Amino acid sequence: MKRMSFFAAVVVAAIGCTLAATLVSGAWWPAAGVLLALTGLGVWDVLQRRHSVLRNYPLVGHLRFLLEKLRPELQQYFIERNFDGRPFDRNVRSIVYQRAKGTDAEEPFGTERDVEAPGYQFLVHSMAPVRMPTTPPRVRVGGPDCTRPYDMALLNVSAMSFGAISSHAVLALNGGAARGGFAHDTGEGGISEFHLRPGGDLVWEIGTAYFGCRTADGGFDARQFADKAADDRVKCVSLKLSQGAKPGIGGLLPGAKVDARIARTRGVPQGETVVSPPYHQVFSTPRELVRFVARMRELAGGKPAGIKLCVGSRVQLLAVCKAMLAEGTAPDFILVDGSEGGTGAGPLEFADNIGAPLTQGLAAVHGALIGTGLRDRIRIGAAGKVATGSDIVKRLIQGADYTNSARAMMFALGCLQTQRCHTNTCPVGVTTQDPRRVQSLDVADKTVRVERFQRATVQSALEIMSAMGVDDPAQLRRHQLRVRIEPRAVRRDDRPLPPPAPGQLLAEPPRAWAADWLAADPDRFTV
């Protein structure tokens, strides 16, 4: 009905123009026809019962639908300032576009941000900058139980499934990863032919529906998993527990979208609606979760196995740490997804109100692993609005070892942030399965842009670290990130609580952690 009203508004405008032209030209018969059409539309407006505004304001009320349709574009192009757009402001989008195109990401005249505003973050530079490393550092992912560790880049492609994004988008992202030597997370939709064709390194993510390794009734199929994880292009395997933008919720893929390629990739019947439950079948306790991750690593031939989660209850997080200690094994990595992260489609209530932001999530995971003596064997990844070199440096200071990015990589592909990801009408062919729109995305060109963006952004992070007096991420310290809490007060870092000392939770938990540590039970997820 909204679409019909939008077109009606366009018709009203066109009829008005036609009427004016006919009156000026003196052609009265066409004018009479126009008036008759307007009268008919006005009568329909009064008689219809769906829209009160049309019944009260026949004809003119259609302009509301026209303006509503144009509102996002008017907001983005004419109203939004360079620094206050959401989810990503224009300055950040411009940086990504410029780096992807290989042009200078520079601005004149100084910052537009209010540096006195509460919440403003800044990094502490050194009076003695150091020489920047010639080769970007990499992070060795793989604990003592891992026999085939992987060296992760500082910035990688975050999880986006084939189906949520187009085949051309997947090809370009993986091609960029292959060219630049960084990792590409498959998303929970399985490993498609488009993930494999360019030859880039893959992190295979499986979720609650176990796409690509599922039984006929939707359970986990160990044989399928082992066969696909054996592919040399799969470097790590990851168990998704929750997603930042919609933690604790499942999903539904309508049968109309399950074409032959998606059905083949996900291991589901073509044309049938597929439900992803909010819960896993392979575990129900922290101890079972730890055991299953260990099993994944074994089935993958010793490749790194980890988990992805948006942090919720710190008690449950500590329960998983207790289970790791009790079982004598642990994931090789934990990817922390902040609640500010993106999604192709999700309930607004979940995106706005559930889950910890990345800063708090990193603080909880980093602190829990330090306090339990597990930090040295587990690497931490960070995902959630990472788009610039300063974003990388801030997350490394807050406890991450590496970062992932999804939406910034989409910008490198040409995304305009029109936020139509769920409508199948993406204007640049990224988040659509419409063949005509998909063809508009040139894989060869966008492959180069993805690689350029990643390389330039990591280079920016290294330049920032050099200005801060460090030449290795391991040298970064909490005091090098400051946050303004009020106009005349600044504090070190913006984590709410300092982490415990190494192993402190096992001996004498600090007051800020003691109650949660006591409540944590490795044999159940305490609510």
KERO-708261 format. One line per field, with one value per residue (C-alpha): x, y, z. Coordinates in steps of 0.2 Angstrom, whole numbers, padded with zeros to 4 digits. Layout:
N
u = X | ... $
v = Y | ... $
w = Z | ... $
***
This chain:
527
u = 0000 | 0014 | 0022 | 0005 | 0003 | 0021 | 0017 | 0000 | 0010 | 0021 | 0005 | -0002 | 0013 | 0014 | -0005 | -0003 | 0011 | 0001 | -0014 | -0004 | 0004 | -0013 | -0021 | -0006 | -0008 | -0027 | -0030 | -0046 | -0051 | -0034 | -0037 | -0054 | -0047 | -0034 | -0047 | -0057 | -0042 | -0039 | -0057 | -0056 | -0041 | -0048 | -0064 | -0053 | -0044 | -0060 | -0067 | -0052 | -0050 | -0031 | -0024 | -0032 | -0021 | -0028 | -0046 | -0043 | -0032 | -0037 | -0024 | -0012 | -0009 | 0000 | 0014 | 0018 | 0022 | 0033 | 0043 | 0044 | 0052 | 0064 | 0069 | 0084 | 0092 | 0088 | 0095 | 0111 | 0115 | 0108 | 0105 | 0118 | 0134 | 0151 | 0153 | 0136 | 0129 | 0124 | 0129 | 0145 | 0147 | 0152 | 0170 | 0173 | 0164 | 0175 | 0191 | 0186 | 0181 | 0197 | 0208 | 0199 | 0202 | 0220 | 0218 | 0224 | 0213 | 0217 | 0206 | 0211 | 0208 | 0208 | 0195 | 0177 | 0174 | 0170 | 0186 | 0178 | 0163 | 0161 | 0165 | 0178 | 0193 | 0211 | 0227 | 0243 | 0257 | 0276 | 0289 | 0300 | 0291 | 0299 | 0302 | 0287 | 0290 | 0292 | 0281 | 0264 | 0265 | 0254 | 0246 | 0250 | 0233 | 0234 | 0236 | 0245 | 0232 | 0233 | 0245 | 0242 | 0242 | 0238 | 0246 | 0231 | 0232 | 0228 | 0212 | 0202 | 0185 | 0171 | 0157 | 0145 | 0136 | 0133 | 0114 | 0116 | 0128 | 0129 | 0140 | 0150 | 0153 | 0159 | 0171 | 0178 | 0180 | 0189 | 0199 | 0205 | 0210 | 0220 | 0229 | 0232 | 0236 | 0222 | 0208 | 0189 | 0176 | 0163 | 0148 | 0137 | 0129 | 0143 | 0157 | 0151 | 0160 | 0162 | 0172 | 0184 | 0187 | 0199 | 0209 | 0209 | 0211 | 0195 | 0188 | 0174 | 0160 | 0146 | 0130 | 0115 | 0109 | 0126 | 0125 | 0137 | 0139 | 0121 | 0111 | 0094 | 0086 | 0097 | 0110 | 0129 | 0137 | 0154 | 0159 | 0154 | 0163 | 0179 | 0179 | 0176 | 0188 | 0202 | 0202 | 0219 | 0210 | 0201 | 0213 | 0202 | 0185 | 0174 | 0158 | 0146 | 0137 | 0129 | 0130 | 0132 | 0118 | 0105 | 0112 | 0101 | 0090 | 0089 | 0084 | 0073 | 0078 | 0062 | 0060 | 0059 | 0077 | 0084 | 0089 | 0100 | 0117 | 0111 | 0103 | 0119 | 0130 | 0120 | 0115 | 0096 | 0082 | 0079 | 0064 | 0060 | 0060 | 0075 | 0075 | 0090 | 0086 | 0093 | 0101 | 0114 | 0111 | 0129 | 0131 | 0120 | 0133 | 0150 | 0159 | 0150 | 0154 | 0173 | 0173 | 0164 | 0177 | 0190 | 0181 | 0180 | 0199 | 0202 | 0190 | 0198 | 0215 | 0223 | 0218 | 0214 | 0196 | 0187 | 0171 | 0162 | 0151 | 0143 | 0146 | 0131 | 0133 | 0150 | 0145 | 0142 | 0159 | 0168 | 0159 | 0166 | 0184 | 0181 | 0176 | 0192 | 0203 | 0193 | 0194 | 0212 | 0208 | 0203 | 0198 | 0212 | 0203 | 0188 | 0180 | 0171 | 0157 | 0151 | 0132 | 0136 | 0140 | 0130 | 0117 | 0108 | 0092 | 0087 | 0074 | 0077 | 0074 | 0088 | 0100 | 0096 | 0095 | 0103 | 0122 | 0137 | 0146 | 0163 | 0173 | 0164 | 0164 | 0183 | 0186 | 0176 | 0184 | 0202 | 0200 | 0193 | 0207 | 0220 | 0212 | 0211 | 0229 | 0222 | 0226 | 0243 | 0235 | 0220 | 0220 | 0206 | 0198 | 0187 | 0173 | 0161 | 0162 | 0181 | 0184 | 0200 | 0218 | 0213 | 0199 | 0212 | 0224 | 0210 | 0204 | 0222 | 0224 | 0208 | 0213 | 0211 | 0225 | 0217 | 0201 | 0188 | 0177 | 0161 | 0153 | 0169 | 0173 | 0156 | 0160 | 0176 | 0165 | 0154 | 0141 | 0132 | 0124 | 0107 | 0102 | 0091 | 0101 | 0085 | 0075 | 0085 | 0086 | 0104 | 0108 | 0127 | 0125 | 0132 | 0117 | 0106 | 0102 | 0094 | 0105 | 0104 | 0109 | 0123 | 0130 | 0133 | 0147 | 0163 | 0173 | 0190 | 0189 | 0181 | 0194 | 0208 | 0198 | 0196 | 0215 | 0219 | 0208 | 0214 | 0232 | 0230 | 0221 | 0233 | 0247 | 0237 | 0237 | 0256 | 0259 | 0248 | 0257 | 0274 | 0268 | 0264 | 0282 | 0279 | 0283 | 0274 | 0256 | 0261 | 0269 | 0253 | 0247 | 0230 | 0236 | 0239 | 0220 | 0211 | 0193 | 0185 | 0172 | 0167 | 0172 | 0187 | 0190 | 0200 | 0204 | 0215 | 0206 | 0187 | 0185 | 0174 | 0185 | 0204 | 0207 | 0213 | 0231 | 0237 | 0229 | 0222 | 0204 | 0211 | 0219 | 0210 | 0197 | 0197 | 0181 | 0174 | 0175 | 0173 | 0154 | 0153 | 0167 | 0159 | 0142 | 0151 | 0147 | 0156 | 0141 | 0127 | 0124 | 0118 | 0105 $
v = 0000 | 0012 | 0008 | 0011 | 0028 | 0033 | 0030 | 0039 | 0054 | 0054 | 0053 | 0067 | 0078 | 0073 | 0076 | 0093 | 0097 | 0091 | 0101 | 0117 | 0114 | 0111 | 0127 | 0138 | 0130 | 0133 | 0114 | 0112 | 0094 | 0087 | 0098 | 0090 | 0073 | 0077 | 0084 | 0069 | 0058 | 0069 | 0068 | 0049 | 0048 | 0059 | 0049 | 0033 | 0042 | 0046 | 0029 | 0018 | 0013 | 0009 | 0027 | 0040 | 0054 | 0051 | 0051 | 0068 | 0075 | 0067 | 0070 | 0081 | 0066 | 0057 | 0069 | 0062 | 0045 | 0053 | 0063 | 0048 | 0038 | 0051 | 0055 | 0043 | 0051 | 0069 | 0065 | 0058 | 0070 | 0087 | 0086 | 0075 | 0083 | 0076 | 0069 | 0064 | 0051 | 0034 | 0020 | 0027 | 0046 | 0054 | 0057 | 0038 | 0033 | 0045 | 0038 | 0020 | 0026 | 0036 | 0022 | 0009 | 0020 | 0023 | 0041 | 0052 | 0051 | 0068 | 0083 | 0102 | 0114 | 0102 | 0092 | 0095 | 0085 | 0093 | 0088 | 0094 | 0084 | 0069 | 0053 | 0060 | 0048 | 0052 | 0043 | 0048 | 0052 | 0051 | 0065 | 0052 | 0043 | 0027 | 0020 | 0011 | -0007 | -0011 | -0027 | -0027 | -0038 | -0053 | -0063 | -0081 | -0090 | -0107 | -0113 | -0128 | -0140 | -0133 | -0141 | -0130 | -0112 | -0097 | -0080 | -0068 | -0050 | -0035 | -0032 | -0045 | -0048 | -0050 | -0063 | -0060 | -0075 | -0079 | -0076 | -0061 | -0054 | -0057 | -0069 | -0055 | -0047 | -0064 | -0066 | -0048 | -0050 | -0066 | -0060 | -0045 | -0057 | -0068 | -0052 | -0044 | -0060 | -0058 | -0069 | -0069 | -0075 | -0085 | -0081 | -0094 | -0098 | -0110 | -0111 | -0107 | -0110 | -0091 | -0092 | -0105 | -0099 | -0084 | -0094 | -0082 | -0088 | -0093 | -0094 | -0106 | -0100 | -0112 | -0106 | -0115 | -0121 | -0129 | -0124 | -0134 | -0148 | -0152 | -0168 | -0170 | -0165 | -0150 | -0157 | -0156 | -0168 | -0172 | -0181 | -0166 | -0154 | -0164 | -0166 | -0147 | -0141 | -0152 | -0139 | -0130 | -0113 | -0116 | -0109 | -0108 | -0114 | -0104 | -0108 | -0094 | -0092 | -0075 | -0059 | -0042 | -0034 | -0047 | -0059 | -0073 | -0074 | -0086 | -0082 | -0087 | -0089 | -0088 | -0102 | -0090 | -0085 | -0103 | -0105 | -0119 | -0111 | -0106 | -0123 | -0132 | -0121 | -0123 | -0141 | -0138 | -0142 | -0129 | -0118 | -0123 | -0110 | -0114 | -0109 | -0106 | -0108 | -0097 | -0111 | -0124 | -0143 | -0148 | -0141 | -0135 | -0132 | -0122 | -0138 | -0146 | -0130 | -0131 | -0150 | -0146 | -0133 | -0146 | -0158 | -0145 | -0143 | -0162 | -0164 | -0149 | -0158 | -0147 | -0131 | -0116 | -0117 | -0103 | -0095 | -0079 | -0070 | -0054 | -0053 | -0053 | -0061 | -0060 | -0074 | -0085 | -0080 | -0084 | -0101 | -0105 | -0100 | -0112 | -0125 | -0122 | -0125 | -0140 | -0148 | -0144 | -0137 | -0120 | -0112 | -0105 | -0088 | -0079 | -0066 | -0053 | -0045 | -0028 | -0024 | -0009 | -0022 | -0024 | -0036 | -0039 | -0039 | -0040 | -0033 | -0015 | -0019 | -0032 | -0020 | -0006 | -0014 | -0031 | -0036 | -0027 | -0014 | -0019 | -0009 | -0018 | -0034 | -0033 | -0028 | -0043 | -0056 | -0049 | -0047 | -0065 | -0073 | -0063 | -0067 | -0086 | -0087 | -0091 | -0076 | -0082 | -0096 | -0088 | -0074 | -0061 | -0054 | -0038 | -0034 | -0019 | -0003 | -0005 | 0005 | 0016 | 0014 | 0023 | 0010 | -0004 | 0004 | 0008 | -0010 | -0017 | -0006 | -0012 | -0030 | -0037 | -0045 | -0042 | -0035 | -0039 | -0028 | -0031 | -0014 | -0005 | -0019 | -0016 | 0002 | -0003 | -0013 | 0003 | 0002 | 0018 | 0015 | 0016 | 0003 | -0008 | -0024 | -0034 | -0028 | -0036 | -0019 | -0015 | -0001 | -0007 | -0026 | -0030 | -0036 | -0043 | -0059 | -0049 | -0055 | -0038 | -0028 | -0041 | -0039 | -0021 | -0025 | -0027 | -0041 | -0037 | -0019 | -0022 | -0035 | -0022 | -0010 | -0022 | -0026 | -0007 | -0003 | -0016 | -0012 | 0007 | 0005 | -0007 | 0006 | 0020 | 0009 | 0007 | 0025 | 0029 | 0017 | 0024 | 0041 | 0034 | 0027 | 0009 | -0002 | -0018 | -0020 | -0029 | -0013 | -0004 | 0001 | 0006 | 0023 | 0027 | 0029 | 0043 | 0047 | 0063 | 0060 | 0078 | 0095 | 0096 | 0078 | 0065 | 0047 | 0033 | 0022 | 0020 | 0002 | 0003 | -0008 | -0013 | -0032 | -0043 | -0047 | -0063 | -0078 | -0067 | -0074 | -0091 | -0085 | -0070 | -0062 | -0043 | -0035 | -0030 | -0048 | -0058 | -0060 | -0065 | -0077 | -0085 | -0087 | -0095 | -0113 | -0123 | -0136 | -0123 | -0106 | -0097 | -0083 $
w = 0000 | 0004 | -0013 | -0021 | -0012 | -0017 | -0035 | -0033 | -0027 | -0042 | -0053 | -0044 | -0047 | -0065 | -0067 | -0059 | -0071 | -0086 | -0080 | -0079 | -0096 | -0104 | -0096 | -0102 | -0120 | -0120 | -0124 | -0113 | -0117 | -0110 | -0095 | -0092 | -0093 | -0080 | -0068 | -0070 | -0066 | -0050 | -0045 | -0047 | -0036 | -0023 | -0022 | -0020 | -0006 | 0004 | 0002 | 0006 | 0024 | 0026 | 0027 | 0038 | 0031 | 0014 | 0020 | 0028 | 0015 | -0002 | -0016 | -0005 | 0007 | -0006 | -0005 | 0013 | 0005 | -0008 | 0005 | 0016 | 0002 | -0002 | 0017 | 0018 | 0003 | 0008 | 0026 | 0019 | 0005 | 0012 | 0031 | 0039 | 0044 | 0040 | 0058 | 0065 | 0052 | 0058 | 0059 | 0050 | 0047 | 0031 | 0036 | 0040 | 0024 | 0014 | 0021 | 0016 | -0002 | -0004 | 0002 | -0008 | -0024 | -0019 | -0017 | -0002 | 0013 | 0019 | 0025 | 0027 | 0041 | 0056 | 0065 | 0065 | 0081 | 0098 | 0107 | 0124 | 0123 | 0135 | 0127 | 0115 | 0114 | 0110 | 0108 | 0117 | 0106 | 0110 | 0110 | 0102 | 0088 | 0082 | 0064 | 0057 | 0053 | 0035 | 0036 | 0045 | 0060 | 0061 | 0075 | 0078 | 0082 | 0089 | 0107 | 0114 | 0107 | 0090 | 0077 | 0062 | 0069 | 0058 | 0057 | 0057 | 0049 | 0060 | 0049 | 0041 | 0033 | 0046 | 0044 | 0029 | 0022 | 0004 | 0003 | 0014 | 0001 | -0017 | -0027 | -0034 | -0017 | -0010 | -0025 | -0023 | -0004 | -0005 | -0020 | -0010 | 0004 | -0007 | -0014 | 0002 | 0013 | 0026 | 0032 | 0026 | 0038 | 0028 | 0040 | 0046 | 0028 | 0024 | 0011 | -0006 | -0023 | -0023 | -0006 | -0014 | -0032 | -0028 | -0016 | -0001 | 0017 | 0025 | 0043 | 0042 | 0054 | 0059 | 0068 | 0076 | 0059 | 0055 | 0037 | 0026 | 0039 | 0044 | 0045 | 0037 | 0053 | 0056 | 0067 | 0066 | 0054 | 0059 | 0043 | 0032 | 0043 | 0043 | 0024 | 0021 | 0035 | 0027 | 0012 | 0012 | 0010 | 0027 | 0040 | 0055 | 0061 | 0072 | 0082 | 0082 | 0099 | 0096 | 0084 | 0091 | 0081 | 0087 | 0101 | 0107 | 0092 | 0077 | 0059 | 0045 | 0027 | 0016 | 0003 | -0011 | -0008 | -0007 | -0025 | -0031 | -0026 | -0009 | -0006 | -0012 | -0001 | 0015 | 0013 | 0013 | 0001 | -0013 | -0011 | 0007 | 0021 | 0033 | 0051 | 0062 | 0080 | 0093 | 0102 | 0099 | 0099 | 0102 | 0119 | 0134 | 0147 | 0148 | 0149 | 0134 | 0124 | 0128 | 0123 | 0107 | 0102 | 0105 | 0095 | 0081 | 0081 | 0081 | 0066 | 0057 | 0058 | 0071 | 0064 | 0076 | 0083 | 0092 | 0096 | 0091 | 0104 | 0109 | 0128 | 0139 | 0156 | 0164 | 0175 | 0160 | 0153 | 0168 | 0169 | 0152 | 0158 | 0173 | 0161 | 0151 | 0167 | 0172 | 0155 | 0152 | 0135 | 0127 | 0111 | 0101 | 0099 | 0104 | 0092 | 0102 | 0092 | 0099 | 0100 | 0088 | 0074 | 0059 | 0051 | 0035 | 0044 | 0063 | 0075 | 0080 | 0098 | 0098 | 0089 | 0101 | 0118 | 0119 | 0121 | 0127 | 0116 | 0110 | 0123 | 0137 | 0129 | 0126 | 0144 | 0150 | 0139 | 0141 | 0160 | 0162 | 0152 | 0161 | 0178 | 0175 | 0167 | 0150 | 0141 | 0134 | 0125 | 0118 | 0105 | 0105 | 0089 | 0089 | 0077 | 0078 | 0068 | 0064 | 0049 | 0051 | 0058 | 0074 | 0077 | 0075 | 0088 | 0100 | 0100 | 0102 | 0117 | 0124 | 0123 | 0106 | 0096 | 0079 | 0071 | 0059 | 0048 | 0038 | 0034 | 0030 | 0018 | 0010 | 0008 | -0001 | -0013 | -0016 | -0002 | 0000 | 0017 | 0010 | 0023 | 0011 | 0014 | 0018 | 0003 | -0011 | -0019 | -0015 | -0028 | -0030 | -0030 | -0013 | -0003 | -0016 | -0026 | -0040 | -0056 | -0064 | -0048 | -0045 | -0062 | -0058 | -0046 | -0056 | -0047 | -0054 | -0049 | -0032 | -0028 | -0030 | -0020 | -0005 | -0005 | -0006 | 0008 | 0020 | 0016 | 0018 | 0034 | 0042 | 0036 | 0045 | 0061 | 0060 | 0057 | 0072 | 0083 | 0077 | 0082 | 0099 | 0101 | 0098 | 0084 | 0089 | 0095 | 0110 | 0117 | 0117 | 0135 | 0143 | 0147 | 0129 | 0126 | 0135 | 0136 | 0141 | 0154 | 0157 | 0149 | 0161 | 0166 | 0157 | 0162 | 0156 | 0144 | 0144 | 0151 | 0166 | 0177 | 0176 | 0172 | 0187 | 0188 | 0179 | 0188 | 0202 | 0200 | 0205 | 0221 | 0228 | 0216 | 0216 | 0224 | 0206 | 0200 | 0216 | 0216 | 0197 | 0199 | 0214 | 0204 | 0189 | 0187 | 0173 | 0173 | 0169 | 0161 | 0176 | 0172 $
***
